[in-house]
């Protein structure tokens, strides 16, 4: 009996030769991907986006979202979909959160679980009924959040706020006991970012053009 799987023979025939020539058979480890999927390495945390996939689907190129670094000709079994993480971990990021439907007259419900078909199960407000929705048909009810970049460049940081208090292009001033005065520029508003955990500790600058 050969020690090569049929899929691996196809993989080698497709022209990818970086993997070891000996490949023991594995079962239940294949995952279907598509260009544009957000993934991570099985033992990693940083998110990548798939840019290309070989004809057999056994090799792919993926680029890191933040650094822009490219991983080329990597075995697809090295990756897992980021969107699948929550389902594999027991829906930890949606359970207990308030969702609203994307209907003309939105309805609200508390997230309970993800069912076997990948739909989000909500306990609806007002009736207590359980209803299942596609992920694209609902959204988390979030407080107003916005993004800033310090010195107008680099990493974008998310903050909580009140709608209408800031607009894209506003300058914010932050006083720090060790760093002194720091200027931040608002680069995005209404971002619905779950990374925002606190309010900006500073003031908005009101500027007047110099003639």
N, C-alpha and C positions, 0 to 999 in steps of 0.2 A: 504494500500500500504506500502511495506517495505521501511525503510529508508536506506537500504543497496543496493549498486549497485551490479550487478552480478559480476563485476570485483573484488569488495572488498570481496565478499564471496569466490571467487577463491583465492584471496590473503590470506585470513585467513586459507583456507583449505591447502594452501601450507606450512603452518607451521610457519608463521611469526606473532608474537603476541605483538609486541611492540607498534603498533598503537592503538589509543583509540577504544573501542568497538563500539562506535557510529560514523558512517561515513556518513554524508549527501551526497546525489548524486551530482556529479559535471559533467559538460559536457565540452568537448573541451579542456581538460587539460592533455590528455595523450600524451606522446612523446615516440617514439621508440628509444631504445638505443642498442648498441652492445658493447661487451667487447673491450676495447681499445679506446673507444670514450673519447674525452676531454670534460669535463663538468665543471660547477660551480653551486653552490647553487643559487636559484632564486634571493636571496637578497645578494649574496656574489660576490666577485671579484676574489678570488684565484682559480686557475685551479686544477682540479682533473682528474684522469684517472680511468675509470671503470675497475674493476678487475673481478667481477663476478655478475651474474644476476640470480634471482630466476626463476623457471620454468615458472611462469606466466608473468614474466617481470615487476612485480609490486614492487619488492624490489631489491636493489643492494648494492654492496660494492664498494667504490671508495677511491683512495688514493691521497692525495695532492702531486702535482708534486715537490714542493720545500721542504716542511718540512718532507714528508714521512708519515704524520699522516693518519690513516685509519678511514673512516666512514663506519660502518657496519650496514646492515639490514635497510637501509634508503629507504623510499618511493621514487620511481622513479619520482613522480610528484614534488619532491622538487628540481629537477635539470633541467638545460637547457644546450643544447650543446653549447660549446664555438664557434664552427664553424658557428652556426646559428645566433650568436649575430649580425654579420655584416649585414645579410639579414634583421633582425628585426629592425635594427637601420638605414636602408636606405643606406647600402653599404658604410658607412663612411670611411672605411679603404682602399677601392680600388678605389674610385672615383678620377679621375684626375691623377692617377699614371701611369707610363710608364711600359707596360708589353712587354714581348717577348714570341713568341711561341717556343715550344720545338721541332722544326722541324730541319732537316739537315741544311736548310738555314733559320734561324730564321727571322720572320717578327715582326714588332713592332706595338703597338696600345695603345691608351689611354683608361683607364678604365672609363666606364660610369655608369654601373648599373649591378645588378644581376637580371636575368629574372625569370619568374614564375617556370621554371624548374631547377633553381639553377645554370645556366650557367652564366659565366662572359661575358658581352657585351662590346666589344672594338670597338673604332673608329680607323681603321687601318691607319697607316702612309703612305703617298704617294697616296692613293686612296680615303680616306675618307669613305670607305665602313664600314658598321656595321657588325661585325661577333661575334658569340657566341661560347665560349669555355668551356669545363670542367675545373675545377680548377686545375686538375692534368696536363693539357696540356699546361699551361702557367706559367710564373713566373715573379715576379716583377724585373725590372732592378734596381739593387742596386749598390751603390759604394762599393769598397772593404772595408770590416770590419773584425775585429779580436777580440778575447776574451782574457782577462788577468785575473789572480787572484793575488791579493796582498799577499805577503809572501808565494805565491805558494799554497794557500788554501782558502777555504771559497767561497764566491759568485763570480761568473764570471761576469766581466764588459765588455761591448762592446765599441769599439772605431772605428772611421773612420781611414783610412790609404791609402797608395799606395801599390799596389800589388808588392811583392818582397822586400819590406822594412823590413818585420819581418817574422820570421818562428817559428814554434812550438818549445818551449824550450828557446827562446831568453829571456834575462833578460833586463828589462827596469827600468830606474832610474827616480824617480820623486822628485823634490824639493818642499817642502811645508813650508811656513813661520811659521806654528805652529807645524807641526808634524815632521819637519826635512826631512831626507832622507827616501824615501819609495821605496822598490824594488817590481816590479811586474814581473810575469812570463807569457809569451805568451802560452796559452793552446789550442788555436784553431785559424785557419786562414780561410779566405774566408767564413765567417759565414753567410753573407747576413742578418745580424741582423738589424731590424728596430729600435732597442733600441739604436743604436749608433747615437749620435747627435753631437759629438765633437772629436777632435784629442787628442791623448795622449800628455799631457804637460810635456815633459821630453826628455830623450835621451836613445838610445840603448847602452847597455854595450858590449864592445868587450872584451871577456875574453881569458886568456891564461892559459892552464893547468899548475899547479905547480908540478914540479918534486920532 
